Amino acid sequence: MTRVERWERRSEIPLLLLAAAFLVAYAWPILDPRLDHDVVTVLNVLSWTVWAVFAIDLTARLILADDRRTYLRRHWFDVFLVVLPMLRPLRLLRVLALARVLGRTARRNLVGQVTIYVIGTAVGAVVLGSLAMLDAERDAPGANITGLGDALWWAMETVTTVGYGDRFPVTTQGRLIAVMMMVVGIALVGSVIATVSAWLIGQVEQENRERERQRAEPPAE
């Protein structure tokens, strides 16, 4: 086990807890706009603290890596998790660190990993996308996504690529969030198809191996 792998094993649970804490800090002010100003300040401090910890984690892994340039190239997603969330609409990307932790605890075969990612991404995209959209649209003139129910319905429509069009963003920030949700939805559909195909191929191969084993066994006397 390399030094980076040892660090990741030790840090994955704390990072998981911090990602969950950030989700609370991000969602609470959106769900309760009348929240006390002091509480909002504390939640903002918590949010930036989580960002700082993820930045420290990435820095530590780069220091421990034998080939830093290669490691950075292979883990570009982690760099985005640290850099992009500095922009307000993208801060919720920190929660995507959950996917990295869940991926390590998933089954080692491809189908198990893809299943974990698909389920986690679908649920995360609906919840986080609805929160981000509600935050962007609620007070905008002419907005039709003004409540959590509307935002959840819109997020489910978009992620599943149904797109009824009864709810839609009117702000630039909301449309950027919608574009990201569309990309996630298309990727999820492709992942589901790939997962089902891999499972079917695995079943066929298993049945073929079982037939070959039965043919190879000597007949019973």
C-alpha positions in Angstrom: 0.0 0.0 0.0 1.4 3.4 -1.0 1.6 6.5 1.2 -1.3 8.1 -0.7 -3.5 5.0 -0.2 -2.8 5.0 3.5 -3.7 8.6 3.7 -6.9 8.1 1.8 -8.0 5.2 4.0 -7.4 7.3 7.1 -9.2 10.4 5.8 -12.2 9.0 3.9 -14.5 8.8 7.0 -13.7 12.3 8.3 -14.2 13.7 4.7 -17.5 11.8 4.4 -18.7 13.4 7.7 -17.5 16.8 6.6 -19.3 16.5 3.2 -22.5 15.6 5.1 -22.0 18.7 7.4 -21.6 20.9 4.4 -24.8 19.6 2.9 -26.6 20.7 6.1 -24.8 24.1 6.1 -25.8 24.6 2.4 -29.4 23.4 2.6 -30.5 24.9 5.9 -30.5 28.6 4.8 -32.2 27.7 1.5 -35.0 25.7 3.2 -35.5 28.4 5.9 -35.0 31.9 4.4 -36.0 33.5 7.7 -33.1 31.9 9.5 -31.4 34.1 12.1 -28.4 36.0 10.7 -26.0 34.7 13.4 -26.9 31.1 12.5 -26.4 31.9 8.8 -22.9 33.3 9.6 -22.0 30.1 11.5 -23.2 28.0 8.6 -21.1 30.0 6.2 -18.0 29.6 8.4 -18.7 25.8 8.5 -19.0 25.7 4.7 -15.7 27.5 4.1 -14.0 25.3 6.8 -15.1 22.2 4.8 -13.7 23.7 1.7 -10.4 24.4 3.4 -10.2 20.8 4.7 -10.7 19.4 1.2 -8.0 21.7 -0.1 -5.7 20.5 2.6 -6.6 16.9 1.8 -5.7 17.4 -1.9 -2.5 19.1 -1.0 -1.5 16.3 1.3 -2.2 13.7 -1.3 -0.1 15.6 -3.9 2.8 15.8 -1.4 2.6 12.0 -0.7 2.3 11.0 -4.3 5.5 9.6 -6.0 4.7 11.2 -9.3 2.7 14.4 -8.5 2.1 15.4 -12.1 0.6 12.0 -13.0 -1.4 11.8 -9.8 -2.8 15.3 -10.5 -3.7 14.3 -14.1 -5.5 11.1 -12.9 -7.3 12.9 -10.1 -8.5 16.0 -12.0 -12.0 15.5 -10.6 -10.7 16.1 -7.0 -9.1 19.3 -8.2 -12.4 20.5 -9.6 -14.0 19.7 -6.2 -11.6 22.2 -4.6 -11.4 24.9 -7.3 -14.9 25.2 -8.7 -16.8 25.4 -5.4 -15.2 28.8 -4.8 -18.1 30.0 -7.1 -21.3 30.2 -5.1 -23.5 28.2 -7.6 -20.9 25.4 -7.5 -20.2 25.1 -3.8 -22.5 22.1 -3.5 -19.9 20.2 -5.6 -18.1 19.5 -2.4 -20.7 17.0 -1.6 -19.6 15.0 -4.6 -16.7 13.9 -2.4 -19.3 11.4 -1.1 -19.0 9.6 -4.5 -15.3 9.1 -4.1 -15.7 7.6 -0.7 -18.6 5.4 -1.7 -16.6 4.2 -4.7 -13.9 2.8 -2.4 -16.4 0.9 -0.3 -18.3 -0.5 -3.2 -17.8 -4.0 -4.5 -14.6 -4.4 -6.4 -16.3 -5.5 -9.6 -17.4 -3.0 -12.3 -21.1 -3.7 -12.0 -21.1 -3.1 -8.2 -19.1 0.2 -8.6 -21.3 1.5 -11.4 -24.5 0.6 -9.4 -23.3 2.5 -6.4 -22.3 5.5 -8.5 -25.6 5.5 -10.5 -27.8 5.4 -7.4 -25.7 7.9 -5.4 -25.5 10.3 -8.3 -29.2 10.1 -9.1 -30.2 10.8 -5.5 -27.5 13.4 -5.0 -28.3 15.2 -8.3 -32.1 15.4 -7.5 -31.5 16.7 -3.9 -28.6 19.0 -4.6 -29.9 20.2 -8.0 -33.3 21.1 -6.5 -31.6 23.0 -3.6 -29.3 24.9 -6.0 -32.2 25.7 -8.4 -34.4 26.9 -5.5 -31.6 29.1 -4.2 -31.1 30.7 -7.7 -34.8 31.0 -8.7 -36.9 31.7 -5.6 -36.7 35.5 -5.6 -36.3 36.0 -9.4 -39.0 38.0 -11.3 -41.2 35.7 -13.2 -39.8 32.6 -11.6 -42.0 29.5 -11.6 -39.7 27.5 -9.3 -40.5 29.1 -6.0 -40.8 26.2 -3.5 -39.0 23.0 -2.6 -41.7 20.9 -4.2 -41.4 22.7 -7.5 -37.6 22.4 -7.4 -37.7 18.7 -6.6 -40.2 18.0 -9.4 -38.0 20.0 -11.9 -34.9 18.1 -10.8 -36.6 14.7 -11.2 -37.9 15.7 -14.7 -34.4 16.9 -15.7 -32.3 14.0 -14.4 -34.6 11.4 -15.9 -34.5 13.3 -19.2 -38.3 13.6 -19.3 -38.5 17.4 -19.4 -42.2 18.2 -19.3 -41.4 21.9 -19.4 -44.0 22.9 -16.8 -41.1 24.1 -14.6 -38.1 25.9 -16.0 -35.4 28.3 -14.8 -35.5 32.0 -15.8 -32.1 33.2 -14.4 -28.7 32.8 -15.9 -27.5 30.9 -12.8 -30.5 28.6 -12.9 -29.9 27.8 -16.5 -26.3 26.9 -15.8 -27.5 24.6 -13.1 -30.0 23.1 -15.6 -27.2 22.4 -18.1 -25.2 20.5 -15.5 -28.3 18.5 -14.5 -28.9 17.7 -18.2 -25.4 16.4 -18.6 -25.8 14.3 -15.4 -29.1 12.9 -16.7 -27.6 11.8 -20.0 -24.7 10.2 -18.2 -27.0 8.4 -15.9 -29.0 6.9 -18.7 -25.8 5.7 -20.4 -24.5 4.2 -17.1 -27.8 2.3 -16.5 -27.7 0.8 -20.0 -24.0 -0.1 -19.5 -24.7 -1.7 -16.1 -27.6 -3.8 -17.4 -25.6 -4.9 -20.4 -22.6 -5.9 -18.2 -24.9 -7.8 -15.9 -26.6 -9.7 -18.8 -23.2 -10.5 -20.3 -22.0 -11.7 -16.9 -25.0 -14.0 -16.5 -24.5 -15.5 -20.0 -20.8 -16.1 -19.3 -21.7 -17.8 -16.0 -24.3 -20.0 -17.6 -21.8 -21.0 -20.4 -19.1 -21.8 -17.7 -21.7 -23.9 -15.9 -22.6 -25.9 -19.1 -18.9 -26.4 -19.9 -18.3 -27.7 -16.3 -21.2 -30.1 -16.6 -20.0 -31.4 -19.9 -16.5 -31.9 -18.5 -17.7 -34.0 -15.6 -17.7 -37.8 -16.1 -21.2 -39.3 -16.3 -22.5 -40.9 -13.2 -22.4 -44.7 -13.2 
